[in-house]
Amino acid sequence: MKLPTLFPAIFLPAILVTAACSDNGPGGGTDAGSETGGGQSLCSDGSEPQDIGRWSEVFDWSDIQSHMDCAGEPDCETGSRSVVAVHAVHLHTGKVLIWPESEAYLYDWKTRTFSYAPTRFNNVLACTNEEGESTKIQCETDADCEPGETCEETVYDSDIFCAGHTPLPDGRILVVGGNNTGAFEDSGLGDVLLFDPDTESWSLLNSLAKQRWYPTATALAEGGVFIMGGTNAGEVEIYDLDQPNGQTTVLPELYPFTNPLVQNEVRLTGILYPFVFQLWDGRLFVGGAEDSAGPDQWNGVVLDPQTGEWFDNPITEVKTSNIPGGAAVMYAPNMIMKAGGGDQPGPRTEVIDLSAEDYLAQAQWEVRVPMNHARHFSNFVILADGTVAAIGGNSSNNGDWGQCGGQGSRCYPVGDYYQDMTGWSPNRVESIACAANICSFLEGQENDQIVNCQEDGDCDFLGPPYSGECDNQPDECVFVDNADFATKVTEIWHPDPGRWCEAATQEKERMYHSTALLLPDGTVLSTGSGARQGLIQQQNAEIYEPPYLFRGPRPKLALPLDGQVVQHGQILSVTLDTSGGAPTSDQIQEAALIRLGSTTHQFDMAQRRIPLTITDRPSDELVELEVEPNSFDLPPGWYMLFILSDQGVPAVAPYVRVEES
């Protein structure tokens, strides 16, 4: 694994408002007929597919038996869980790897069939308690276990629910962390799994140093995987697959967790699915998190993936973004757009440009025209033409466990944990119930800080300004279904001039635990939502056809390019099939590589779009492209190669593999 030059972690300057937003559009934006710099209307008032695109019928998976590729065979396994795509990863074999929890599936979107790929491992040495539950994997002797536990071979099912995942340069998928199902401490798994798309099988690697639930995994251009975030994990890790069976190195957290009542202390403990992007110089930008716990985690942080150097003191005045949570995407090299919101969804949209050599001193978030709809838990998908589709989400907090009888009390479903802001997690909920005993929280704020106290003295460790009272709040637990607030209208964001246009409306609610991926034909697979008790279970999928598919003939490639190896700085020749009125080379306006997506919880840990320069058109059938030379902007791995006409219509993209020259 090559190591780059090390830099200290750096915070970026505060937000800069540059967009002059009028009050005559939804969310304070301009109206749909506003003119662009080219003198044409950007957002169409029409309702035809060429104006807003089109959603397919719904493909129902609820009867999974009939959708298996082995349907009808006596030993056809289907698993025992609902097939809800909480996680979705686009593979270079053309299939999509999805999983709700510990039972993964391969979805062939062309045939609409599944194959079963459970994360089950035989003969794993694990610490096992008296109830036969595995509490720690990869032990060697009983001495590695807790008193009363034994180290023995077992069949182990890794629960990769709410794990982090990213494609590696060779196309394998690394999955880290997950749900501990109550047997592991610290609300997270340390599991590391590797999925091989060619053999369609899993491997169990050496564990992480930290148990993580809701982490982000970022494959680094220089080798290794950067792992950050998750419950109770402030440190970051570098996972090195060049070492036998994998090896992790722990770096110090930004600020060790000290006092939960100190405001504006920037810390990474408990940050959930942070937005991590590698920049042109090898540094990493962290632009907040998918469901930020508070303003201290909205910050923009720049650090080197290999250094343990952090600032010694908090910078209390720097806030680079005013968006709590939301979704984020690197829509062009070193250009990041962030929009939406967390528990109080909003339409706010911001952009930051990190491409300049002096970005550490100059880069600032700039406000753009807001979305037409407030969104939480939406998916941002980079489309073939470089626009971004916002799919799904909700305008009010997602369907959630509601209030109980007493003021400020909450109820939780089976499998969830009572948590407080110190990061301490006591008993797991074993039945749907209210938090019967809670320590009072700060005055004027919602009391979600559950500690299952028994008497007032149990709350003393919190200290002022907590009341120190153990409040008894027993009552019936009611689930609040907010499907009426689902945002079904698709929106498409145009980077230039930086505004959103409404598009077609999908049929199903795609809220918490929904996913979306760009496919090689330029369409978008939208699926998931649900998987937990009380949530609407969406065991189905829809396909979105963007407007560009209805604006003229598609370019066609004459020679197959699937599997071709592409190197940085290479001149790549593409041969067109111009028969039947397909565009000729002088009608090809643009080309780009789009990395295969790996998405969950409104953040895609892999997707990025890298434009390619058209250097020559030697004939009507030939286009020559220059591949981006910077491996940080174009990390090694598998991509879709899109060739677009002057009408913005993409050819069906082949899968190509980018390798170091």
C-alpha positions as CSV (number, residue, x, y, z in Angstrom):
1,M,0.0,0.0,0.0
2,K,1.6,3.3,-1.1
3,L,1.5,6.1,1.4
4,P,1.1,9.7,0.2
5,T,2.6,12.8,1.7
6,L,1.1,13.5,5.1
7,F,-0.8,16.7,5.9
8,P,-2.4,17.9,9.2
9,A,-6.2,17.8,9.4
10,I,-7.7,21.2,8.5
11,F,-11.1,22.8,8.9
12,L,-12.5,24.8,6.0
13,P,-13.7,28.4,6.3
14,A,-17.3,29.4,7.0
15,I,-20.2,29.4,4.6
16,L,-20.6,32.0,1.9
17,V,-24.0,32.8,0.4
18,T,-23.8,33.7,-3.3
19,A,-27.0,32.6,-4.8
20,A,-29.6,35.3,-5.1
21,C,-32.8,33.3,-4.4
22,S,-36.2,34.9,-5.2
23,D,-39.3,34.1,-3.2
24,N,-41.5,33.1,-6.1
25,G,-40.6,29.4,-6.3
26,P,-41.1,26.4,-4.0
27,G,-38.8,26.7,-1.1
28,G,-37.9,30.3,-2.0
29,G,-36.4,29.3,-5.4
30,T,-37.0,30.8,-8.8
31,D,-39.9,29.7,-10.9
32,A,-39.9,26.7,-13.2
33,G,-39.7,28.9,-16.3
34,S,-36.6,30.9,-15.4
35,E,-34.0,31.3,-18.1
36,T,-30.6,29.8,-18.1
37,G,-27.5,31.4,-19.4
38,G,-28.1,29.9,-22.8
39,G,-31.5,31.6,-23.1
40,Q,-33.4,28.3,-22.9
41,S,-35.9,27.3,-20.2
42,L,-34.1,25.0,-17.8
43,C,-37.1,23.4,-16.1
44,S,-39.9,22.4,-18.5
45,D,-43.6,22.9,-17.8
46,G,-44.4,19.9,-19.8
47,S,-45.5,16.5,-18.5
48,E,-44.1,14.3,-21.3
49,P,-41.2,11.8,-20.8
50,Q,-38.8,14.2,-22.6
51,D,-39.7,16.8,-20.1
52,I,-39.8,14.9,-16.8
53,G,-38.8,11.3,-17.5
54,R,-40.8,8.3,-16.8
55,W,-41.2,5.7,-14.0
56,S,-41.7,2.1,-14.8
57,E,-44.4,-0.2,-13.3
58,V,-43.5,-1.6,-9.9
59,F,-41.6,-5.0,-9.9
60,D,-43.0,-6.8,-6.8
61,W,-40.6,-9.1,-4.9
62,S,-42.8,-10.0,-2.0
63,D,-43.3,-13.6,-3.3
64,I,-39.5,-14.1,-3.4
65,Q,-39.8,-17.8,-4.2
66,S,-41.1,-17.1,-7.7
67,H,-38.3,-14.6,-8.4
68,M,-35.4,-16.9,-7.6
69,D,-33.3,-18.0,-10.5
70,C,-33.6,-21.5,-9.0
71,A,-37.4,-21.3,-8.7
72,G,-38.9,-24.8,-9.0
73,E,-35.9,-26.6,-7.8
74,P,-36.3,-28.7,-4.6
75,D,-33.3,-27.1,-2.8
76,C,-33.9,-23.5,-3.9
77,E,-33.0,-21.3,-0.8
78,T,-34.8,-18.0,-0.4
79,G,-33.8,-17.0,3.2
80,S,-36.2,-16.1,6.0
81,R,-36.3,-12.3,5.8
82,S,-38.1,-9.8,3.8
83,V,-36.1,-8.8,0.7
84,V,-35.8,-5.1,1.4
85,A,-32.8,-3.5,-0.3
86,V,-31.4,-1.5,2.7
87,H,-28.0,-1.8,1.0
88,A,-27.4,-1.9,-2.7
89,V,-24.0,-2.3,-4.6
90,H,-23.6,-2.2,-8.4
91,L,-21.3,-5.0,-9.5
92,H,-19.2,-5.2,-12.7
93,T,-20.9,-8.4,-13.6
94,G,-24.1,-6.4,-14.2
95,K,-25.9,-7.6,-11.1
96,V,-26.8,-5.7,-8.0
97,L,-25.8,-7.0,-4.5
98,I,-28.6,-6.2,-2.0
99,W,-29.2,-7.1,1.6
100,P,-31.6,-6.2,4.4
101,E,-29.6,-7.8,7.3
102,S,-27.6,-11.0,7.3
103,E,-29.2,-12.6,4.2
104,A,-27.8,-11.1,0.9
105,Y,-29.1,-11.5,-2.6
106,L,-27.9,-10.9,-6.1
107,Y,-30.5,-9.2,-8.3
108,D,-30.3,-9.4,-12.0
109,W,-32.1,-6.3,-13.1
110,K,-32.4,-7.5,-16.7
111,T,-34.2,-10.8,-15.9
112,R,-35.6,-9.5,-12.6
113,T,-34.4,-12.7,-10.8
114,F,-32.5,-13.3,-7.6
115,S,-29.9,-15.7,-6.3
116,Y,-29.2,-16.2,-2.6
117,A,-25.9,-15.2,-1.0
118,P,-26.2,-15.5,2.8
119,T,-23.4,-14.2,4.9
120,R,-23.0,-17.5,6.7
121,F,-19.7,-19.0,7.6
122,N,-19.0,-22.6,8.8
123,N,-16.4,-23.6,11.4
124,V,-15.7,-20.1,12.7
125,L,-14.0,-20.0,16.1
126,A,-16.2,-17.8,18.3
127,C,-16.7,-17.0,22.0
128,T,-20.1,-18.6,22.8
129,N,-22.2,-18.0,25.9
130,E,-24.4,-20.5,27.8
131,E,-27.3,-19.7,25.6
132,G,-25.3,-20.7,22.5
133,E,-25.0,-17.1,21.2
134,S,-21.8,-16.0,19.6
135,T,-20.4,-12.9,21.3
136,K,-17.0,-12.6,19.7
137,I,-15.6,-14.2,16.5
138,Q,-12.0,-15.2,15.7
139,C,-11.0,-16.3,19.2
140,E,-8.2,-18.9,19.6
141,T,-8.7,-20.2,23.1
142,D,-11.2,-19.8,26.0
143,A,-8.8,-17.2,27.5
144,D,-9.9,-14.9,24.6
145,C,-13.4,-15.0,25.9
146,E,-15.3,-13.6,28.9
147,P,-15.8,-15.7,32.0
148,G,-18.4,-18.4,31.4
149,E,-17.9,-18.4,27.6
150,T,-16.0,-20.9,25.6
151,C,-14.1,-20.6,22.3
152,E,-15.6,-23.2,19.9
153,E,-16.4,-23.8,16.3
154,T,-19.8,-22.6,15.2
155,V,-21.8,-21.6,12.2
156,Y,-21.7,-17.8,12.2
157,D,-24.2,-15.5,10.4
158,S,-22.7,-12.0,10.1
159,D,-25.5,-9.4,10.5
160,I,-24.3,-6.7,8.1
161,F,-27.4,-4.6,8.7
162,C,-26.3,-0.9,8.6
163,A,-22.7,-1.7,7.7
164,G,-20.3,0.3,5.5
165,H,-19.3,-0.9,2.1
166,T,-17.2,0.0,-0.9
167,P,-15.9,-1.6,-4.1
168,L,-12.2,-2.4,-4.3
169,P,-10.1,-1.8,-7.5
170,D,-10.5,-5.4,-8.6
171,G,-14.3,-5.3,-8.2
172,R,-14.6,-7.2,-5.0
173,I,-16.8,-5.5,-2.3
174,L,-15.5,-4.8,1.2
175,V,-18.2,-4.7,3.9
176,V,-17.3,-3.5,7.4
177,G,-19.2,-3.4,10.7
178,G,-22.9,-4.0,11.2
179,N,-25.5,-4.8,13.8
180,N,-24.5,-6.7,16.9
181,T,-28.1,-8.0,17.6
182,G,-27.5,-7.4,21.3
183,A,-24.7,-10.0,21.8
184,F,-21.8,-7.6,21.1
185,E,-20.9,-4.6,23.2
186,D,-20.8,-1.0,21.9
187,S,-23.7,-1.3,19.5
188,G,-21.7,-2.5,16.5
189,L,-19.9,-5.3,14.8
190,G,-16.2,-5.5,14.1
191,D,-16.8,-7.9,11.2
192,V,-15.0,-7.4,7.8
193,L,-16.5,-9.3,4.9
194,L,-15.4,-9.6,1.3
195,F,-17.7,-10.4,-1.6
196,D,-16.3,-11.7,-4.9
197,P,-18.7,-10.9,-7.8
198,D,-17.0,-13.5,-10.0
199,T,-17.5,-16.4,-7.7
200,E,-20.6,-14.9,-6.0
201,S,-19.2,-15.9,-2.6
202,W,-18.3,-14.3,0.7
203,S,-15.1,-14.4,2.8
204,L,-14.7,-13.5,6.5
205,L,-11.5,-11.4,7.1
206,N,-9.7,-10.2,10.2
207,S,-11.9,-8.0,12.3
208,L,-11.8,-4.2,12.7
209,A,-10.2,-2.8,15.9
210,K,-13.5,-0.9,16.6
211,Q,-17.0,-2.3,16.5
212,R,-19.0,-0.1,14.2
213,W,-22.7,0.4,13.3
214,Y,-23.4,3.0,10.6
215,P,-19.8,3.5,9.4
216,T,-18.5,4.8,6.1
217,A,-15.9,2.9,4.0
218,T,-13.9,4.8,1.4
219,A,-11.5,2.9,-1.0
220,L,-8.4,5.0,-1.3
221,A,-6.7,5.5,-4.7
222,E,-3.3,4.7,-3.1
223,G,-4.5,1.5,-1.6
224,G,-6.4,0.4,1.5
225,V,-9.8,1.4,2.8
226,F,-10.5,4.4,5.1
227,I,-13.1,3.5,7.7
228,M,-14.8,6.2,9.8
229,G,-17.8,6.7,11.9
230,G,-20.3,4.4,13.5
231,T,-21.7,4.2,17.0
232,N,-19.2,4.8,19.8
233,A,-16.2,4.8,17.4
234,G,-14.3,8.1,17.3
235,E,-11.1,6.7,15.9
236,V,-10.6,6.1,12.2
237,E,-9.0,3.0,10.7
238,I,-7.1,2.1,7.6
239,Y,-7.9,-1.5,6.4
240,D,-5.0,-3.0,4.4
241,L,-6.0,-5.9,2.1
242,D,-2.4,-6.4,1.0
243,Q,-1.9,-8.1,4.3
244,P,-2.9,-11.8,4.7
245,N,-6.6,-12.0,5.5
246,G,-6.6,-8.2,6.0
247,Q,-5.2,-5.9,8.7
248,T,-6.4,-2.7,10.3
249,T,-4.4,0.3,11.6
250,V,-6.1,2.6,14.1
251,L,-5.5,6.4,14.0
252,P,-6.5,8.7,16.9
253,E,-9.9,10.4,16.8
254,L,-10.1,14.1,16.1
255,Y,-11.0,15.1,19.6
256,P,-11.3,12.4,22.3
257,F,-14.8,12.5,23.8
258,T,-14.7,14.5,27.0
259,N,-17.8,16.3,28.2
260,P,-21.1,15.8,26.4
261,L,-22.3,19.3,27.5
262,V,-19.5,21.2,25.9
263,Q,-21.1,22.8,22.9
264,N,-19.3,23.2,19.5
265,E,-16.6,20.7,20.4
266,V,-16.0,19.0,17.1
267,R,-15.8,15.2,17.7
268,L,-16.3,12.2,15.6
269,T,-17.6,9.8,18.3
270,G,-20.9,8.5,17.2
271,I,-20.9,10.2,13.8
272,L,-23.2,8.1,11.5
273,Y,-22.4,7.5,7.9
274,P,-20.1,10.5,7.5
275,F,-19.8,12.0,4.0
276,V,-16.2,11.2,3.0
277,F,-14.7,12.1,-0.4
278,Q,-11.1,11.7,-1.6
279,L,-9.8,14.9,-3.3
280,W,-7.3,15.6,-6.1
281,D,-4.3,15.8,-3.7
282,G,-5.1,12.5,-1.8
283,R,-6.6,14.3,1.2
284,L,-10.1,13.4,2.5
285,F,-13.0,15.8,2.9
286,V,-15.6,15.0,5.5
287,G,-18.7,17.2,4.9
288,G,-21.0,16.1,7.8
289,A,-23.0,13.0,8.2
290,E,-26.3,11.5,7.0
291,D,-28.1,12.1,10.2
292,S,-25.9,14.4,12.2
293,A,-26.4,14.3,16.0
294,G,-25.8,18.0,16.3
295,P,-24.1,21.1,14.9
296,D,-20.7,19.9,16.0
297,Q,-20.9,17.2,13.3
298,W,-21.9,19.5,10.4
299,N,-18.3,20.7,10.0
300,G,-16.1,20.4,7.0
301,V,-12.9,18.6,7.9
302,V,-9.9,17.9,5.7
303,L,-7.4,15.4,6.7
304,D,-4.9,13.0,5.3
305,P,-6.0,9.3,5.4
306,Q,-2.6,8.1,6.7
307,T,-1.9,10.7,9.5
308,G,-2.7,10.6,13.1
309,E,-2.2,14.4,13.4
310,W,-5.3,16.3,14.5
311,F,-5.7,19.7,16.0
312,D,-5.2,19.8,19.7
313,N,-7.9,22.3,20.4
314,P,-11.4,22.7,19.1
315,I,-12.2,25.5,16.7
316,T,-15.5,26.6,18.0
317,E,-16.5,29.2,15.5
318,V,-16.1,27.3,12.2
319,K,-19.2,25.8,10.7
320,T,-18.8,25.2,7.0
321,S,-22.4,24.0,6.4
322,N,-25.8,24.9,7.7
323,I,-27.3,21.6,6.6
324,P,-27.9,19.1,9.4
325,G,-27.8,15.6,7.9
326,G,-29.3,15.5,4.4
327,A,-27.5,13.8,1.5
328,A,-24.2,14.7,-0.3
329,V,-22.6,13.8,-3.6
330,M,-19.4,14.6,-5.5
331,Y,-21.1,15.4,-8.8
332,A,-17.9,16.4,-10.5
333,P,-14.2,16.0,-9.5
334,N,-13.7,17.9,-6.2
335,M,-17.2,19.5,-6.4
336,I,-19.6,18.5,-3.7
337,M,-23.3,19.3,-3.4
338,K,-25.2,18.8,-0.2
339,A,-28.9,19.2,0.3
340,G,-31.9,18.2,2.5
341,G,-32.0,17.8,6.2
342,G,-32.2,15.4,9.1
343,D,-35.0,15.2,11.7
344,Q,-36.4,18.5,10.5
345,P,-36.1,18.0,6.7
346,G,-35.5,21.1,4.6
347,P,-34.8,22.0,0.9
348,R,-31.6,23.9,1.5
349,T,-28.8,23.2,-1.1
350,E,-25.1,24.1,-0.8
351,V,-22.1,23.5,-3.0
352,I,-18.3,23.6,-2.2
353,D,-15.5,23.7,-4.7
354,L,-12.4,21.9,-3.5
355,S,-10.5,21.9,-6.8
356,A,-8.3,25.0,-6.4
357,E,-4.7,24.6,-5.2
358,D,-5.4,26.9,-2.2
359,Y,-8.8,25.4,-1.3
360,L,-7.7,25.0,2.3
361,A,-7.7,28.8,2.6
362,Q,-10.4,29.8,0.1
363,A,-13.0,27.1,-0.2
364,Q,-16.4,27.9,1.2
365,W,-19.9,26.5,1.0
366,E,-22.1,28.5,-1.4
367,V,-25.9,28.4,-1.2
368,R,-27.8,27.4,-4.3
369,V,-31.5,27.6,-5.1
370,P,-33.1,25.1,-2.8
371,M,-35.0,21.9,-3.7
372,N,-38.6,22.2,-4.6
373,H,-39.4,19.7,-1.7
374,A,-38.0,19.2,1.7
375,R,-36.3,15.8,1.8
376,H,-34.9,13.5,4.4
377,F,-33.5,10.0,3.5
378,S,-33.5,10.7,-0.2
379,N,-31.0,9.2,-2.6
380,F,-28.8,11.4,-4.8
381,V,-27.8,9.6,-8.0
382,I,-25.4,11.1,-10.6
383,L,-27.0,10.6,-14.0
384,A,-25.2,9.9,-17.2
385,D,-25.2,13.6,-18.3
386,G,-23.8,14.9,-15.0
387,T,-27.0,16.1,-13.5
388,V,-28.1,14.6,-10.2
389,A,-31.5,12.9,-9.4
390,A,-33.0,13.2,-5.9
391,I,-35.1,10.2,-5.5
392,G,-37.5,9.5,-2.6
393,G,-37.3,10.8,0.9
394,N,-39.8,12.4,3.2
395,S,-40.8,15.9,4.0
396,S,-41.5,15.2,7.7
397,N,-39.5,12.9,10.0
398,N,-39.7,9.4,8.7
399,G,-42.2,6.9,10.1
400,D,-40.9,6.5,13.6
401,W,-41.6,5.2,17.0
402,G,-43.8,7.8,18.6
403,Q,-44.2,9.5,21.9
404,C,-45.4,7.6,25.0
405,G,-47.6,8.8,27.7
406,G,-45.3,11.2,29.6
407,Q,-43.8,14.4,28.3
408,G,-40.6,13.7,26.4
409,S,-40.7,9.9,26.7
410,R,-40.1,7.7,23.7
411,C,-40.8,4.1,22.6
412,Y,-38.5,1.8,20.7
413,P,-38.9,-1.4,18.7
414,V,-37.4,-4.8,19.4
415,G,-33.7,-4.8,18.7
416,D,-33.1,-1.1,19.3
417,Y,-31.1,0.3,22.2
418,Y,-31.7,3.0,24.7
419,Q,-28.9,5.5,24.3
420,D,-27.8,8.7,25.8
421,M,-25.4,11.4,24.6
422,T,-22.5,10.0,26.6
423,G,-22.5,7.0,24.2
424,W,-23.4,4.6,27.0
425,S,-25.8,1.9,25.8
426,P,-27.6,-0.1,28.4
427,N,-30.3,-2.8,27.9
428,R,-31.6,-3.9,24.5
429,V,-35.3,-3.7,24.0
430,E,-36.8,-7.2,24.0
431,S,-40.4,-6.3,23.4
432,I,-42.2,-3.2,21.9
433,A,-42.4,-0.9,24.9
434,C,-41.9,2.6,26.2
435,A,-38.7,3.6,27.9
436,A,-40.1,3.1,31.3
437,N,-37.5,5.0,33.2
438,I,-35.5,7.9,31.9
439,C,-33.2,10.6,33.2
440,S,-34.4,14.1,32.5
441,F,-32.5,15.9,29.8
442,L,-31.7,19.6,29.3
443,E,-34.5,22.0,29.7
444,G,-36.3,22.9,26.5
445,Q,-35.0,19.9,24.5
446,E,-36.6,16.7,23.6
447,N,-35.8,13.9,26.0
448,D,-34.4,11.0,23.9
449,Q,-31.6,10.3,26.4
450,I,-32.7,6.9,27.7
451,V,-30.7,5.3,30.5
452,N,-33.3,2.9,32.0
453,C,-32.6,4.2,35.4
454,Q,-34.1,2.7,38.5
455,E,-33.8,5.6,41.0
456,D,-32.6,9.2,40.9
457,G,-29.1,8.3,41.9
458,D,-28.7,6.4,38.6
459,C,-28.7,9.8,36.8
460,D,-26.0,11.4,38.9
461,F,-23.3,10.7,36.4
462,L,-24.9,13.1,33.9
463,G,-24.5,16.1,36.2
464,P,-25.9,19.6,35.7
465,P,-27.8,20.9,33.8
466,Y,-29.6,17.5,33.9
467,S,-32.3,17.4,36.6
468,G,-31.0,14.2,38.0
469,E,-34.5,12.8,38.3
470,C,-35.4,9.3,37.2
471,D,-38.8,9.8,35.6
472,N,-41.2,6.9,35.3
473,Q,-43.1,7.1,32.0
474,P,-44.9,3.8,31.4
475,D,-47.6,3.8,28.7
476,E,-48.6,2.2,25.4
477,C,-46.1,2.4,22.5
478,V,-47.7,3.8,19.3
479,F,-46.0,3.7,15.9
480,V,-46.3,6.8,13.9
481,D,-46.6,6.0,10.1
482,N,-45.7,9.1,8.2
483,A,-46.2,7.7,4.7
484,D,-48.4,10.7,3.9
485,F,-45.2,12.8,4.1
486,A,-43.3,10.6,1.6
487,T,-41.7,12.7,-1.2
488,K,-42.5,10.8,-4.4
489,V,-41.7,13.6,-6.8
490,T,-38.3,13.1,-8.4
491,E,-36.1,16.2,-8.8
492,I,-33.1,16.7,-11.1
493,W,-30.3,19.1,-10.1
494,H,-28.5,21.0,-12.8
495,P,-25.0,22.0,-11.6
496,D,-25.0,24.9,-14.0
497,P,-26.7,27.2,-13.0
498,G,-27.2,25.2,-9.8
499,R,-31.0,24.6,-9.4
500,W,-33.5,21.8,-9.2
501,C,-36.3,20.9,-11.7
502,E,-39.2,18.7,-10.8
503,A,-39.5,15.4,-12.7
504,A,-41.8,12.4,-12.8
505,T,-43.5,10.9,-9.7
506,Q,-42.8,7.4,-8.6
507,E,-45.6,5.1,-7.2
508,K,-44.0,3.7,-4.0
509,E,-42.8,5.5,-0.9
510,R,-39.0,5.4,-0.8
511,M,-38.0,6.6,2.7
512,Y,-35.8,5.3,5.4
513,H,-33.7,2.3,4.2
514,S,-34.3,3.0,0.5
515,T,-31.5,2.9,-2.1
516,A,-31.0,3.9,-5.7
517,L,-28.3,3.2,-8.4
518,L,-27.5,4.3,-11.9
519,L,-27.6,1.4,-14.4
520,P,-25.5,1.1,-17.7
521,D,-28.5,1.9,-19.9
522,G,-28.8,5.3,-18.2
523,T,-31.8,4.4,-16.1
524,V,-32.0,4.4,-12.3
525,L,-32.9,1.4,-10.1
526,S,-35.0,2.6,-7.1
527,T,-35.8,0.1,-4.4
528,G,-35.9,-0.5,-0.6
529,S,-37.5,1.3,2.3
530,G,-38.5,-0.4,5.5
531,A,-36.9,-3.6,6.9
532,R,-37.6,-2.6,10.6
533,Q,-40.8,-3.1,12.6
534,G,-43.5,-0.7,11.8
535,L,-41.9,0.7,8.7
536,I,-43.6,0.3,5.3
537,Q,-42.0,-2.8,3.8
538,Q,-41.1,-2.1,0.2
539,Q,-40.2,-5.5,-1.3
540,N,-40.2,-4.2,-4.8
541,A,-38.3,-2.0,-7.3
542,E,-39.0,0.8,-9.9
543,I,-36.9,2.0,-12.8
544,Y,-36.6,5.7,-13.6
545,E,-36.0,6.7,-17.2
546,P,-34.5,10.2,-17.2
547,P,-35.7,12.8,-19.8
548,Y,-32.5,12.4,-21.8
549,L,-33.6,9.0,-23.0
550,F,-36.5,10.6,-24.9
551,R,-34.6,13.4,-26.7
552,G,-33.2,11.7,-29.7
553,P,-31.5,8.5,-31.0
554,R,-29.0,6.8,-28.8
555,P,-25.3,6.6,-29.8
556,K,-24.3,3.0,-30.4
557,L,-20.9,1.4,-29.8
558,A,-19.7,-0.9,-32.6
559,L,-17.1,-2.9,-30.7
560,P,-17.7,-4.5,-27.3
561,L,-15.7,-2.7,-24.6
562,D,-17.0,-4.7,-21.5
563,G,-14.0,-5.7,-19.4
564,Q,-11.5,-3.5,-21.2
565,V,-8.6,-2.2,-19.0
566,V,-8.2,1.6,-19.1
567,Q,-5.1,3.4,-17.8
568,H,-4.7,7.0,-16.5
569,G,-3.7,9.4,-19.2
570,Q,-4.4,6.9,-22.0
571,I,-6.0,7.9,-25.3
572,L,-9.0,5.6,-25.7
573,S,-10.5,4.9,-29.1
574,V,-14.3,4.3,-29.3
575,T,-15.8,2.9,-32.5
576,L,-19.4,3.9,-33.1
577,D,-22.1,2.1,-35.0
578,T,-23.8,4.8,-37.0
579,S,-26.4,2.6,-38.8
580,G,-30.1,3.4,-38.5
581,G,-29.6,7.1,-37.9
582,A,-27.4,6.6,-34.8
583,P,-25.2,9.7,-34.0
584,T,-21.9,10.0,-35.8
585,S,-18.7,11.2,-34.1
586,D,-19.4,14.9,-34.8
587,Q,-22.7,14.5,-32.9
588,I,-20.9,13.1,-29.9
589,Q,-20.7,16.0,-27.4
590,E,-19.4,14.4,-24.2
591,A,-18.0,11.3,-22.6
592,A,-17.6,10.4,-18.9
593,L,-16.7,7.5,-16.6
594,I,-19.1,6.9,-13.7
595,R,-18.0,4.7,-10.9
596,L,-20.3,1.9,-9.8
597,G,-22.4,2.8,-6.8
598,S,-22.4,1.4,-3.3
599,T,-25.2,3.0,-1.3
600,T,-27.1,2.9,1.9
601,H,-28.8,5.5,4.2
602,Q,-28.8,8.3,1.6
603,F,-25.0,8.2,1.0
604,D,-23.3,6.4,-1.9
605,M,-19.7,5.6,-0.7
606,A,-18.4,5.0,-4.2
607,Q,-20.1,7.0,-7.0
608,R,-18.3,9.8,-8.8
609,R,-18.4,11.1,-12.4
610,I,-15.2,12.0,-14.3
611,P,-15.5,13.7,-17.6
612,L,-13.2,12.6,-20.5
613,T,-11.7,15.0,-23.0
614,I,-12.6,14.4,-26.6
615,T,-9.3,14.8,-28.4
616,D,-10.1,13.8,-32.0
617,R,-12.8,12.5,-34.3
618,P,-10.8,10.8,-37.1
619,S,-13.9,9.6,-38.9
620,D,-17.6,9.4,-38.6
621,E,-17.3,6.2,-36.6
622,L,-14.3,7.0,-34.4
623,V,-14.0,9.1,-31.3
624,E,-10.8,9.4,-29.3
625,L,-10.9,10.2,-25.6
626,E,-8.2,11.2,-23.1
627,V,-8.6,9.4,-19.7
628,E,-8.1,11.5,-16.6
629,P,-4.4,11.2,-15.5
630,N,-4.9,11.9,-11.8
631,S,-5.5,8.6,-9.9
632,F,-7.0,10.6,-6.9
633,D,-9.7,12.1,-9.2
634,L,-10.1,8.7,-11.0
635,P,-9.5,6.0,-8.4
636,P,-8.7,2.5,-9.8
637,G,-11.7,0.3,-10.1
638,W,-14.7,-0.5,-12.3
639,Y,-16.7,2.2,-14.1
640,M,-19.4,2.7,-16.7
641,L,-18.2,4.5,-19.8
642,F,-20.9,6.8,-21.1
643,I,-20.8,8.4,-24.6
644,L,-23.4,11.1,-25.0
645,S,-24.8,12.8,-28.1
646,D,-25.3,16.5,-28.6
647,Q,-28.9,16.0,-27.4
648,G,-27.5,14.5,-24.1
649,V,-28.6,11.0,-25.0
650,P,-26.2,8.3,-23.6
651,A,-25.2,5.1,-25.3
652,V,-25.6,2.0,-23.2
653,A,-22.4,2.0,-21.2
654,P,-19.9,-0.8,-21.1
655,Y,-18.1,-1.8,-17.8
656,V,-14.4,-0.8,-18.0
657,R,-11.7,-1.2,-15.4
658,V,-9.4,1.6,-14.6
659,E,-5.9,0.6,-13.6
660,E,-2.7,2.4,-12.7
661,S,-0.4,3.0,-15.7
